[in-house]
Amino acid sequence: MTTETRQFKTEVNKLLELMIHSLYSHKEIFLRELISNASDALDKGRYEALTDEALHEGEGEGKIQLIPDKEAGTLTVRDNGIGMTREEIVEALGTIAHSGTKEFLKLLESRQAKDNPELIGQFGVGFYSSFMVADEVTVLSRRAGSDPGAAVRWQSTADGTFTVEDAVKDTKGTDVILTLKQDERAYLDEWELRNIVKKYSDFIEYPVAMAVTRTQPGTDGDKKGIEVTTEETLNSRKALWLKPKAEVTEEEYREFYRHVSHDFGDFAKVIHYRAEGTTEFSSLLYVPKTAPWNLFYKDFKVGPMLYVRRVQITDHCEDLLPPYLRFIKGVVESSDLPLNVSREILQNNKMVEVIRKSATKKVLDALAEMKTDDPDAYGEFYRQFGRVLKEGLHFDFERREQIADLLLFASTATEEGKTTTLADYVGRMPEAQKEIYYLTGASLAEAAASPYLEAFRDMGYEVLLMTDEIDDLLVSNLGQYREKPFQSVLKGDLDLGGEKRSEQKEAYGKLLDLIKDRLGNEVAEVRVSGRLKDSAVCLVRAEGDMDPQMEKMLKALGQEVPARKRALEINPDHALLKAMSARFERNRDDPLLGEYSQLLFDQALLLEGGRPKDPVAFAKAVARLMAERASEGIAVD
């Protein structure tokens, strides 16, 4: 036999160190994770055997066995699934191939993961939780279809190394043997194991079995009785999604949710239905309450489990729901799809498309129902998943109106911490208002204080306040809602001043020309503002220009954003502009007019969250003006 000792990868060492020092109070989850891994191995074995019957090796159905040995102090979790080769076991148990490894370890180190055992399952490192209760872990495995002598034994005491050696195993599958720590031997107790399986693994499709010894009455006066050992199945093995909804209890729904999601919290809503007709299928889907930490990672697994005639085809079928519903957990079972269905077939199968349309509609209907029946619960859901849901406006043209009905926004008319729907916004619009106005900003506080809102507040027009970087793009994709077009208050030449503004354009026309001449290529044009009431100036983007939040996001990602000139809008009712106009009438060649023009432009940059092109020159000009005012005996504000 060939034996070799290898070093764990750095991130595995770090993970083991954190595990061993008992970050988790729910140590019993190690058994949930080992049973879940065994179930996955059985699923894979059954699926591969569809095209290669030799992989069955003459055995019956898949089974998971728990083998406690109190004398040896070991607990074995055995399955007769697909098994592993030497290369597979080294890869699977010696490293963590995941792009979010660093972030996960940070969560553990910061103790944010304490009492959150779902993080282990969500991240897929459940095997390592064995070291919370075991001094040593041995894995004996043989790939289905290989010779008994092709088995492999993996062993580690979590000291930074593991050994791998050739072994002999008569049966296919994997044994995970835990040598339990002295103070963790309670996990060898029959009733402790029963309770853990009932709590975490009751809905595993395969039998989780254990040999149980009972004393039966003896015969003919034998008072001691006879000890009889039988194998008992500890889990109910209920295919919950196939049962009528009326027969399922809330607790059963909760336990199954924990099984499919690895989330120890509660779900926000359950969607359980059976579709009948030309295409028949059963679905049990859940809307979670809390977003998983890796929801926005590229390798986040999308889609519910897919079963075909009680055979699990995949644990995440991304073709069954659109990406903007990737937070939905659950299972879909179809009796119409072929058992040997491949990824390519799934992507082009009409029945899958029917299931996808039905499941998507059911989820959106359920969210709409939650929004109506329990606004507080929906508000919490939206805080967790609203940003993902909005992606549907871009990717799902057919359902964008339905998705738009689910969106929530703060606005200039909502109280702090409250939101409004688009439907309610439109219902409050004054008759004279023809557009849905919105403003994007880095935060609600920044957006609410924006000078761009001044005229809208004065006229009683409500403005939606949006703080996600992608909001402007998504609203542009939506275009309109209930025949009311969207209009950014940051863009375009908004005419809220009516006839008065026309008069002001004529009165200030030559001064505007002078300011434009002094600023040159800094601005596209200088015009009288229809949106300002208190502030002196602001910079406005053209209707088709990129939103400032989107621009910042792209720049942060290292992408080049083409420079676009903006319009400088002035408030002719402001004292500063009136003073400039008076100076202009006295002497149109006054050099201070050019300096004032530059100061106005720099002020506009500051108001939108930018900075002057030449901060030193700006500071000197402001200081000089303050000194002049002070020397005239006028108090400086």
C-alpha positions in Angstrom: 0.0 0.0 0.0 1.1 3.5 -0.8 0.8 6.0 2.1 1.6 9.7 1.8 1.2 12.7 4.2 0.0 16.0 2.8 -0.4 19.5 4.1 -3.9 21.0 4.2 -4.3 24.2 2.1 -3.9 27.4 4.1 -7.6 28.2 4.2 -8.5 24.7 5.4 -6.0 25.0 8.3 -7.6 28.3 9.2 -11.1 26.9 9.0 -10.2 23.8 11.1 -8.6 26.0 13.8 -11.8 28.0 14.0 -14.0 24.9 14.1 -12.0 23.2 16.8 -12.2 26.2 19.1 -16.0 25.8 19.1 -17.3 28.9 17.4 -20.6 27.1 17.1 -23.0 26.3 20.0 -24.9 23.9 17.7 -22.2 21.3 17.5 -24.8 18.6 16.5 -24.9 20.0 13.0 -21.9 17.9 12.2 -24.3 15.0 11.8 -26.6 16.9 9.6 -23.8 17.8 7.3 -22.4 14.3 7.1 -25.9 12.8 6.4 -26.4 15.6 3.7 -23.1 14.7 2.1 -24.1 11.0 2.1 -27.4 11.8 0.5 -25.6 13.8 -2.2 -23.3 10.8 -2.9 -26.4 8.6 -3.2 -28.1 11.0 -5.6 -25.0 11.1 -7.7 -24.6 7.3 -7.7 -28.2 6.8 -8.7 -28.0 9.4 -11.5 -24.8 7.9 -13.0 -26.3 4.4 -12.7 -29.0 5.5 -15.1 -26.5 5.1 -17.9 -24.2 2.5 -16.3 -26.1 -0.2 -14.5 -22.9 -1.8 -13.3 -22.5 1.0 -10.8 -25.3 -0.6 -8.8 -23.0 -3.5 -8.0 -26.0 -5.7 -7.3 -27.0 -3.6 -4.2 -30.6 -2.5 -3.5 -31.7 1.0 -2.8 -29.4 3.6 -1.4 -29.0 3.7 2.4 -27.3 5.8 5.1 -26.2 4.0 8.2 -25.2 5.4 11.6 -23.0 3.0 13.5 -22.2 4.1 17.1 -19.5 2.1 18.9 -19.4 3.1 22.6 -16.4 0.8 23.4 -14.2 2.3 20.6 -15.7 5.8 21.1 -16.4 6.0 17.3 -19.4 7.1 15.3 -19.5 6.0 11.6 -21.7 7.5 8.9 -21.8 5.0 6.0 -23.4 5.3 2.6 -23.4 3.1 -0.5 -23.3 6.0 -2.9 -20.9 6.9 -5.7 -17.8 6.9 -3.5 -14.4 8.7 -4.3 -11.1 7.9 -6.0 -7.8 8.8 -4.4 -7.6 12.0 -6.5 -11.2 13.0 -5.7 -10.8 12.5 -1.9 -7.6 14.6 -1.9 -9.3 17.4 -3.8 -12.5 17.3 -1.8 -11.0 17.1 1.7 -7.7 18.9 1.3 -8.8 22.2 -0.1 -11.7 24.6 -0.4 -12.4 25.5 -4.0 -14.6 28.5 -3.5 -14.2 32.2 -4.5 -15.7 33.4 -1.3 -13.3 31.6 1.0 -11.7 34.7 2.4 -15.1 36.3 3.1 -16.4 33.2 4.9 -13.3 33.0 7.1 -13.7 36.7 8.0 -17.3 35.9 9.1 -16.0 33.1 11.3 -13.1 35.2 12.8 -15.4 38.1 13.5 -17.7 35.7 15.4 -20.6 36.8 13.2 -21.1 33.1 12.5 -21.7 32.2 16.1 -25.2 30.6 16.5 -25.5 30.7 12.7 -24.7 27.1 11.7 -26.4 27.6 8.4 -23.2 29.3 7.2 -21.4 26.0 7.2 -24.0 24.3 5.0 -24.4 27.3 2.7 -20.7 27.4 2.1 -20.3 23.7 1.5 -17.7 22.9 4.1 -19.9 20.8 6.3 -17.4 17.9 6.5 -14.9 19.9 8.5 -17.6 20.5 11.2 -16.7 16.9 12.3 -13.6 18.2 14.0 -15.8 20.1 16.5 -16.6 16.8 18.1 -13.9 14.4 17.0 -10.2 14.1 17.8 -9.6 12.1 14.6 -11.6 11.6 11.4 -11.1 8.7 9.0 -12.7 8.4 5.6 -12.7 5.1 3.8 -14.1 5.3 0.3 -14.4 3.3 -3.0 -15.7 4.6 -6.3 -18.7 2.6 -7.6 -17.7 0.3 -10.4 -14.1 0.0 -9.2 -12.3 -3.1 -7.7 -12.4 -3.6 -3.9 -8.6 -3.0 -3.8 -9.0 0.5 -5.4 -10.3 2.0 -2.2 -8.6 4.9 -0.3 -8.3 5.8 3.3 -8.0 9.5 4.3 -7.2 10.3 7.9 -6.5 13.5 9.9 -6.3 14.8 13.5 -6.6 18.4 12.3 -2.9 19.0 13.0 -2.3 20.7 9.7 -1.8 17.5 7.8 -3.7 14.4 6.5 -2.6 11.0 5.3 -3.9 9.1 2.3 -3.3 5.4 1.7 -4.5 2.6 -0.5 -7.2 0.4 1.1 -9.5 -2.4 0.5 -13.3 -2.0 0.7 -15.7 -4.7 -0.4 -18.7 -2.3 -0.8 -18.9 0.8 -2.8 -19.5 4.2 -1.1 -18.0 6.0 1.8 -17.5 5.5 5.6 -16.8 8.6 7.7 -15.5 7.4 11.0 -15.3 9.9 13.9 -13.2 9.2 16.9 -15.2 11.4 19.3 -13.6 13.6 21.9 -14.1 12.3 25.4 -16.6 15.1 26.3 -18.6 14.5 23.1 -19.5 10.9 23.6 -23.1 11.7 24.1 -23.4 11.5 20.3 -23.1 7.8 20.7 -26.4 7.6 22.5 -29.3 6.2 20.6 -31.8 8.8 21.6 -29.4 11.7 21.0 -28.9 10.4 17.4 -32.6 9.9 16.9 -33.3 13.5 18.0 -30.7 15.0 15.7 -31.9 13.0 12.7 -35.5 14.0 13.4 -34.5 17.6 13.8 -32.3 18.0 10.8 -32.6 15.1 8.4 -36.1 13.8 8.7 -36.9 14.7 5.0 -33.8 13.0 3.5 -35.2 10.7 0.8 -32.9 7.8 1.7 -33.4 5.8 4.9 -31.1 6.9 7.7 -30.8 3.6 9.5 -29.3 2.4 12.8 -29.0 -1.0 14.5 -31.1 -0.9 17.7 -31.0 -3.4 20.5 -34.1 -4.1 22.6 -34.8 -6.5 25.4 -37.8 -8.8 24.7 -39.6 -10.9 27.3 -38.0 -14.4 27.7 -39.9 -17.7 27.7 -40.7 -20.1 30.5 -39.7 -17.9 33.4 -36.6 -16.3 31.9 -36.7 -13.0 33.8 -33.7 -11.5 32.0 -35.3 -11.5 28.6 -33.7 -11.8 25.3 -31.8 -9.0 23.5 -32.8 -8.6 19.9 -31.0 -6.3 17.5 -32.9 -4.9 14.5 -32.2 -2.1 12.1 -34.6 0.8 12.3 -35.1 3.8 10.0 -34.8 7.0 11.9 -36.2 9.5 9.4 -39.7 9.7 8.0 -38.5 10.0 4.3 -41.6 12.0 3.4 -41.6 13.6 0.0 -43.4 16.6 1.4 -43.8 18.3 -1.9 -46.0 15.4 -3.1 -48.4 15.6 -0.2 -51.6 17.7 -0.3 -51.0 21.1 1.2 -53.8 20.5 3.8 -51.9 17.5 5.2 -48.6 19.4 5.9 -48.1 21.0 9.2 -46.2 24.3 9.8 -43.5 22.4 11.6 -43.0 20.0 8.7 -42.7 23.0 6.4 -40.1 24.5 8.7 -38.0 21.4 9.0 -38.0 20.8 5.3 -37.0 24.4 4.7 -34.0 23.9 7.0 -33.1 20.8 5.0 -33.2 22.5 1.6 -31.8 25.9 2.5 -29.3 25.2 5.4 -31.0 28.2 7.0 -31.7 27.8 10.7 -34.0 30.9 10.6 -37.6 30.9 9.5 -38.9 31.4 6.0 -41.1 34.4 5.0 -43.6 32.5 2.9 -44.2 29.0 1.5 -45.5 28.3 -2.0 -46.8 24.7 -2.3 -48.8 23.7 -5.3 -49.4 21.0 -7.9 -49.9 21.8 -11.6 -52.1 19.6 -13.6 -52.8 19.5 -17.3 -50.6 18.9 -20.3 -47.6 19.2 -18.1 -47.8 18.0 -14.5 -45.4 18.8 -11.7 -45.3 19.5 -8.0 -43.5 22.4 -6.4 -42.6 23.3 -2.8 -40.8 26.7 -2.8 -39.8 29.0 0.0 -39.3 32.8 0.2 -36.5 33.2 2.9 -36.6 35.9 5.5 -32.9 36.6 5.4 -30.5 37.0 2.5 -27.6 34.6 2.4 -24.2 36.3 2.8 -23.0 35.2 -0.7 -26.2 36.2 -2.7 -24.2 38.4 -5.0 -21.3 36.1 -5.7 -20.9 34.7 -9.2 -20.9 31.1 -7.9 -24.0 31.5 -5.8 -26.1 28.4 -6.6 -29.3 29.3 -8.4 -32.6 27.4 -8.6 -34.6 24.8 -6.7 -33.8 21.1 -6.6 -35.2 19.1 -9.6 -36.6 15.6 -9.2 -37.9 13.4 -12.0 -40.0 10.5 -10.7 -38.4 10.6 -7.3 -34.9 10.7 -8.7 -33.0 13.9 -7.8 -31.5 15.1 -11.1 -29.8 18.2 -9.8 -29.6 20.1 -6.4 -29.8 23.5 -8.2 -31.7 23.8 -11.5 -31.1 27.3 -12.7 -33.5 26.8 -15.6 -36.6 26.6 -13.3 -36.5 30.2 -12.1 -35.1 33.4 -13.5 -31.9 34.8 -11.9 -33.7 37.7 -10.2 -35.6 35.0 -8.1 -32.3 33.2 -7.2 -33.1 33.6 -3.5 -36.0 31.1 -3.8 -35.3 27.7 -2.2 -37.2 24.4 -2.6 -37.9 21.5 -4.9 -39.7 20.8 -8.1 -40.7 17.3 -9.3 -41.8 16.4 -12.8 -43.0 13.0 -14.0 -42.8 14.1 -17.7 -39.1 14.8 -18.1 -36.7 11.9 -19.0 -34.5 10.5 -16.2 -31.4 11.1 -18.3 -32.1 14.7 -18.8 -29.0 16.8 -19.4 -28.2 20.5 -18.9 -28.5 21.0 -22.6 -31.9 19.3 -22.7 -33.1 21.4 -19.7 -32.1 24.6 -21.5 -34.2 23.7 -24.6 -37.0 21.7 -23.2 -40.6 23.0 -23.6 -41.8 21.3 -20.5 -39.0 23.0 -18.5 -40.1 26.4 -20.0 -43.7 25.6 -18.9 -42.6 24.9 -15.4 -40.4 28.0 -15.3 -43.3 30.2 -16.4 -45.6 28.7 -13.8 -43.2 28.8 -11.0 -42.2 32.4 -11.7 -45.8 33.5 -11.8 -46.5 31.7 -8.5 -43.6 33.3 -6.8 -44.5 36.8 -8.0 -48.1 36.3 -7.1 -47.0 35.1 -3.6 -44.9 38.3 -3.2 -47.8 40.5 -4.3 -50.0 38.7 -1.8 -47.5 39.2 1.0 -47.2 42.9 0.1 -51.0 43.3 0.5 -51.7 41.0 3.4 -48.6 41.7 5.6 -46.9 45.0 4.6 -44.4 44.8 7.5 -43.2 41.3 6.6 -43.0 42.3 2.9 -41.0 45.4 3.9 -38.5 43.3 5.7 -38.3 40.9 2.7 -37.7 43.8 0.4 -34.9 45.2 2.5 -33.2 41.8 2.2 -34.0 41.0 -1.5 -35.3 44.1 -3.2 -32.1 44.8 -5.0 -32.1 41.3 -6.6 -35.8 41.6 -7.5 -35.2 44.8 -9.4 -32.9 43.0 -11.8 -36.1 41.6 -13.3 -36.9 45.0 -14.8 -33.9 44.6 -17.0 -34.0 40.9 -17.7 -37.7 40.0 -17.8 -39.5 42.3 -20.3 -42.7 40.3 -20.2 -43.2 40.6 -16.5 -41.7 44.0 -15.8 -45.1 45.6 -14.9 -45.8 42.9 -12.4 -42.3 43.3 -11.0 -42.7 47.1 -10.9 -45.8 46.6 -8.7 -43.6 44.9 -6.1 -41.0 47.7 -5.8 -40.8 49.9 -2.8 -39.2 53.4 -2.6 -38.7 56.1 -0.1 -40.0 59.5 -1.4 -40.3 63.1 -0.4 -43.8 62.4 0.9 -42.9 59.3 3.1 -42.0 59.4 6.7 -38.5 58.3 7.8 -38.2 54.5 7.5 -41.4 54.2 5.4 -41.8 53.5 1.7 -44.3 53.8 -1.1 -45.3 51.7 -4.1 -45.5 53.0 -7.6 -49.2 52.5 -7.6 -49.7 54.6 -4.5 -47.4 57.3 -5.9 -49.4 57.5 -9.1 -52.6 57.6 -7.1 -51.3 60.7 -5.2 -50.2 62.6 -8.3 -51.8 66.1 -8.8 -53.8 66.4 -12.0 -51.2 68.8 -13.5 -48.4 66.3 -12.9 -47.7 64.2 -16.0 -44.5 62.4 -15.0 -43.1 60.2 -12.2 -40.2 62.1 -10.8 -37.2 60.4 -9.2 -33.8 61.3 -7.8 -30.9 59.0 -7.3 -28.3 59.5 -4.5 -25.7 57.7 -2.4 -28.0 57.8 0.6 -31.5 58.8 1.6 -30.1 61.7 3.7 -28.1 63.0 0.7 -31.0 62.6 -1.7 -33.5 64.3 0.6 -31.2 67.3 1.0 -30.6 67.7 -2.7 -31.1 71.2 -4.2 -32.6 69.6 -7.3 -35.8 69.0 -5.2 -36.5 72.6 -4.4 -39.0 73.5 -7.2 -40.7 70.1 -6.8 -41.4 70.6 -3.1 -42.6 74.1 -3.9 -45.1 72.8 -6.4 -46.2 69.8 -4.2 -44.8 67.2 -6.6 -43.6 64.0 -4.9 -40.2 62.7 -5.9 -39.1 59.1 -5.4 -35.7 58.8 -3.7 -33.5 55.9 -5.1 -30.2 54.8 -3.5 -29.1 51.7 -5.4 -26.5 52.3 -8.1 -28.5 50.5 -10.8 -31.8 52.3 -10.1 -31.5 54.8 -12.9 -30.7 52.1 -15.5 -33.5 49.9 -14.3 -36.1 52.7 -14.3 -34.9 53.7 -17.8 -35.6 50.1 -18.9 -39.0 50.3 -17.4 -39.7 53.5 -19.2 -43.1 54.2 -17.8 -45.6 52.9 -15.2 -49.4 53.0 -15.9 -48.7 55.2 -18.9 -46.8 57.7 -16.7 -43.2 58.2 -17.9 -40.3 58.4 -15.5 -38.3 61.6 -15.3 -35.1 62.0 -13.4 -34.9 65.4 -11.6 -31.2 65.4 -12.4 -31.6 65.3 -16.1 -33.1 67.4 -18.9 -34.5 70.9 -19.2 -37.5 70.7 -16.8 -39.8 73.6 -17.2 -41.6 74.0 -13.9 -41.6 77.8 -14.1 -44.2 78.4 -16.8 -44.5 81.9 -18.3 -42.3 83.5 -15.6 -39.4 81.4 -16.7 -39.8 82.6 -20.3 -39.6 86.2 -19.2 -36.5 85.4 -17.1 -34.8 83.8 -20.1 -35.3 87.0 -22.0 -34.2 89.2 -19.2 -31.0 87.3 -18.4 -30.2 86.1 -21.8 -27.0 88.3 -22.3 -25.7 87.5 -18.8 -26.1 83.8 -19.5 -24.2 84.3 -22.8 -21.4 85.9 -20.9 -21.2 83.2 -18.3 -21.1 80.6 -21.0 -18.3 82.5 -22.8 -16.3 82.7 -19.6 -16.7 79.0 -18.8 -16.0 77.9 -22.4 -16.0 74.1 -22.7 -16.7 73.4 -19.1 -20.4 73.4 -19.8 -22.7 72.5 -22.7 -24.9 75.5 -22.1 -26.0 78.0 -19.4 -29.8 78.5 -18.9 -32.4 79.7 -16.5 -33.4 76.9 -14.1 -37.0 75.5 -13.8 -36.0 73.4 -10.8 -34.2 75.7 -8.3 -35.9 77.9 -5.6 -33.3 78.4 -2.9 -29.9 77.4 -4.4 -28.1 79.7 -6.8 -26.9 77.1 -9.4 -26.8 73.4 -10.3 -25.4 71.2 -13.0 -27.8 69.2 -15.1 -27.2 66.2 -17.3 -28.7 65.7 -20.7 -31.8 63.4 -20.9 -29.8 60.4 -22.2 -26.7 60.8 -20.0 -25.5 58.4 -17.4 -26.8 58.8 -13.9 -24.1 60.0 -11.4 -24.5 56.9 -9.2 -24.0 54.6 -12.1 -21.0 56.6 -13.3 -19.4 56.3 -9.8 -20.0 52.6 -9.8 -18.5 52.0 -13.2 -15.4 54.1 -12.3 -15.0 52.1 -9.1 -15.0 49.0 -11.2 -12.1 50.5 -13.3 -14.2 51.1 -16.4 -13.7 54.2 -18.5 -16.7 56.6 -18.5 -16.8 59.1 -21.4 -16.9 62.7 -20.2 -20.1 64.5 -21.0 -20.7 68.2 -20.7 -23.5 69.3 -18.5 -25.8 72.4 -18.5 -25.3 75.0 -15.8 -28.7 76.2 -14.5 -29.0 79.4 -12.7 -31.7 80.6 -10.3 -32.6 84.2 -11.4 -34.5 84.8 -8.2 -31.3 84.3 -6.1 -29.7 87.4 -4.6 -26.3 86.4 -6.0 -27.6 86.3 -9.6 -29.4 89.5 -9.1 -26.2 91.1 -7.9 -24.3 89.7 -10.9 -27.0 91.0 -13.2 -26.7 94.5 -11.7 -22.9 94.5 -12.0 -23.3 93.3 -15.6 -25.7 96.2 -16.5 -23.2 98.7 -15.0 -20.1 97.3 -16.7 -20.3 94.3 -19.1 -16.5 94.1 -19.2 -16.1 93.9 -15.4 -13.4 91.3 -14.8 -15.1 90.1 -11.6 -17.9 88.7 -13.7 -15.6 86.1 -15.1 -14.4 85.2 -11.6 -18.0 85.0 -10.4 -18.8 82.7 -13.3 -16.1 80.3 -12.3 -17.2 80.4 -8.7 -20.7 79.6 -9.7 -19.5 76.6 -11.6 -17.4 75.3 -8.7 -20.3 75.8 -6.3 -22.5 73.7 -8.6 -19.8 70.9 -8.5 -19.8 71.0 -4.7 -23.6 70.8 -4.6 -23.6 67.6 -6.6 -20.9 66.0 -4.4 -17.9 66.8 -6.6 -15.0 69.1 -6.1 -13.7 72.2 -7.9 -11.2 71.7 -10.7 -8.7 74.0 -8.9 -9.5 73.8 -5.2 -6.7 76.2 -4.3 -7.9 78.9 -6.8 -11.5 78.4 -5.5 -10.4 78.8 -1.8 -8.4 82.0 -2.7 -11.3 83.5 -4.6 -13.8 82.8 -1.7 -11.3 84.2 0.8 -10.7 87.4 -1.3 -14.5 88.0 -1.6 -14.9 87.5 2.1 -12.2 90.0 2.8 -13.7 92.5 0.5 -17.1 92.2 2.2 -15.5 92.5 5.6 -13.6 95.6 4.6 -16.9 97.1 3.5 -18.2 96.6 7.0 -20.7 94.0 6.0 -21.0 90.9 8.2 -19.9 87.7 6.5 -22.6 84.9 6.7 
